[in-house]
Amino acid sequence: MNRTELFNYIKQTYQTHPEYLWKKFPNYAIFRHQSNNKWYAIVMGVEKSKLGLDGDEKIDILDIKIDPKQAEFLLELPGFLPGYHMNHRTWLTVLLDGTVPDEQIAKLLAASFQATKK
């Protein structure tokens, strides 16, 4: 799932739109609940080297809220990293480069949405 596909999926599934909060980072978008304003997803374009990956080109990533036990398991798999610029224990970074199947991204996004709904 790429950035455009993800944004369309979020709009259709959760009826929320991206918000761009930082002038310094115009491609960083957050998604939040309308009822409580809590963030459930952040999409960013980040240089690979800042993520500990080889290369300097930018890659789109998705940060989501996650159960720490599930994060431990997922961090062993390709396409997952500790939450970029977020709490590494409760947030997870998902590479939006095709490494992680769309269905898995959708399930993790749903879990993040539910975890931040309260």
PLY file of the C-alpha trace (Angstrom):
ply
format ascii 1.0
element vertex 118
property float x
property float y
property float z
element edge 117
property int vertex1
property int vertex2
end_header
0.00 0.00 0.00
1.43 3.37 -0.94
0.62 6.80 0.52
-2.23 7.56 -1.91
-3.84 4.16 -1.46
-3.52 4.45 2.31
-5.10 7.92 2.39
-8.00 6.67 0.26
-8.44 3.62 2.49
-8.47 5.76 5.64
-10.97 8.20 4.13
-13.33 5.37 3.13
-12.93 3.32 6.30
-12.60 5.93 9.05
-13.99 9.06 7.38
-10.96 11.11 8.42
-8.69 13.27 6.33
-4.97 13.98 6.61
-3.93 17.01 8.63
-0.63 18.69 7.89
0.56 20.34 11.10
4.18 21.27 10.43
5.44 23.81 7.88
8.92 22.36 8.25
7.60 18.90 7.28
4.85 19.51 4.70
4.53 15.82 3.79
3.92 14.65 7.38
0.22 13.91 7.80
-1.62 12.89 10.93
-4.97 11.18 11.22
-7.02 11.63 14.34
-10.35 10.71 15.82
-13.02 13.34 15.35
-14.48 12.60 18.79
-11.37 12.94 20.98
-8.68 14.38 18.66
-6.27 11.53 19.49
-3.91 10.53 16.71
-4.20 6.99 15.41
-1.83 7.27 12.44
0.99 9.40 11.12
2.35 9.20 7.58
5.77 10.66 6.87
8.34 10.78 4.12
11.70 10.12 5.79
15.22 9.53 4.51
16.09 5.85 4.75
19.31 6.64 6.64
17.29 8.25 9.47
15.52 4.91 9.91
18.75 2.94 10.04
18.29 1.69 6.47
20.76 1.92 3.60
20.39 4.92 1.30
19.43 8.57 1.52
16.31 8.56 -0.63
13.00 9.25 1.08
10.58 6.48 1.90
6.99 6.79 3.06
6.27 5.31 6.47
3.20 4.84 8.65
3.39 5.15 12.43
0.61 3.44 14.37
-0.22 2.81 18.02
0.34 -0.83 18.96
0.30 -3.23 21.88
3.92 -3.57 23.08
3.74 -7.39 23.01
2.62 -7.36 19.39
5.34 -4.84 18.55
8.03 -7.21 19.86
6.83 -9.90 17.45
6.43 -7.57 14.44
9.84 -5.97 14.89
11.34 -9.34 13.97
9.67 -9.16 10.53
10.71 -7.20 7.45
8.98 -3.86 6.96
8.63 -2.97 10.64
10.72 -0.61 12.78
10.36 1.05 16.17
8.07 4.09 16.02
9.86 6.95 14.30
9.80 10.05 16.52
7.26 8.36 18.78
7.36 6.17 21.87
9.20 3.06 20.65
7.30 0.86 23.08
3.77 1.80 22.01
4.21 3.01 18.42
5.39 1.04 15.39
6.70 2.20 12.03
5.46 0.34 8.96
7.31 0.81 5.68
4.96 1.76 2.84
7.19 0.26 0.18
5.28 -2.94 -0.54
7.16 -5.03 2.04
4.12 -5.34 4.32
0.94 -6.74 2.72
-2.02 -4.36 2.42
-4.23 -6.64 4.52
-1.76 -6.56 7.39
-1.50 -2.76 7.22
-5.31 -2.54 7.32
-5.48 -4.80 10.41
-2.78 -2.86 12.23
-4.44 0.43 11.36
-7.74 -0.88 12.73
-5.99 -1.90 15.97
-4.42 1.56 16.26
-7.79 3.20 15.63
-9.38 1.11 18.39
-6.50 1.62 20.83
-6.75 5.41 20.55
-10.56 5.57 20.46
-10.99 5.60 24.25
0 1
1 2
2 3
3 4
4 5
5 6
6 7
7 8
8 9
9 10
10 11
11 12
12 13
13 14
14 15
15 16
16 17
17 18
18 19
19 20
20 21
21 22
22 23
23 24
24 25
25 26
26 27
27 28
28 29
29 30
30 31
31 32
32 33
33 34
34 35
35 36
36 37
37 38
38 39
39 40
40 41
41 42
42 43
43 44
44 45
45 46
46 47
47 48
48 49
49 50
50 51
51 52
52 53
53 54
54 55
55 56
56 57
57 58
58 59
59 60
60 61
61 62
62 63
63 64
64 65
65 66
66 67
67 68
68 69
69 70
70 71
71 72
72 73
73 74
74 75
75 76
76 77
77 78
78 79
79 80
80 81
81 82
82 83
83 84
84 85
85 86
86 87
87 88
88 89
89 90
90 91
91 92
92 93
93 94
94 95
95 96
96 97
97 98
98 99
99 100
100 101
101 102
102 103
103 104
104 105
105 106
106 107
107 108
108 109
109 110
110 111
111 112
112 113
113 114
114 115
115 116
116 117
